[in-house]
């Protein structure tokens, strides 16, 4: 997942925010008593996040006065995580972000789909790049090292009002996601996508809000950060 270009993270703000917005258990939450089962975790075919369907996707747009280009590539390798004593293979996706033509971020993300169809997020390795050099690794986290709670990137069952935690690794990051709309069709960069959903993301500790639009059978087709719009150009099938 692409971290937003925001202010430095603050533990005090995170703690206060978590307490303020804590609510009922999230849908498909990793806080559930039952540990999900993973028979074929790298076959990710959730209708709204079919990561296994494409080898790479490209998005373009802007955030503020920066022109952004994002390239996502499914790598030909996996990483194994220990989930409650059971080895679970995760699909590995490389994200690269360019701003005004300069590479500013490179992440390696890890995903696994459980047998019910929920796509889990197991963390990311982050390189934040300045002037062609890796400046830091802020925002990186891994399941089993920084948290023992599986993130949920897309639940198996989707309807307006359902909510979940895609990241639950304080003090590094906590992200609350909620499905806020169902869209019969949406046009993005000249392409029309049917049966889309809109998700609101609230990231702590920076208290940043971003919206994403997911189309059935495609995945993310539009990212809407503050003062920005980054849309899907196209994907290459695996």
Secondary structure as GFF3:
##gff-version 3
##sequence-region A 1 238
A	DSSP	alpha_helix	11	21	.	.	.	ID=ss1
A	DSSP	three_ten_helix	51	53	.	.	.	ID=ss2
A	DSSP	beta_strand	54	63	.	.	.	ID=ss3
A	DSSP	beta_strand	66	83	.	.	.	ID=ss4
A	DSSP	beta_strand	86	99	.	.	.	ID=ss5
A	DSSP	beta_strand	102	113	.	.	.	ID=ss6
A	DSSP	beta_strand	119	130	.	.	.	ID=ss7
A	DSSP	beta_strand	133	136	.	.	.	ID=ss8
A	DSSP	beta_strand	141	142	.	.	.	ID=ss9
A	DSSP	beta_strand	151	154	.	.	.	ID=ss10
A	DSSP	beta_strand	163	169	.	.	.	ID=ss11
A	DSSP	beta_strand	173	188	.	.	.	ID=ss12
A	DSSP	beta_strand	191	204	.	.	.	ID=ss13
A	DSSP	beta_strand	208	215	.	.	.	ID=ss14
A	DSSP	beta_strand	219	224	.	.	.	ID=ss15
A	DSSP	beta_strand	228	237	.	.	.	ID=ss16
###
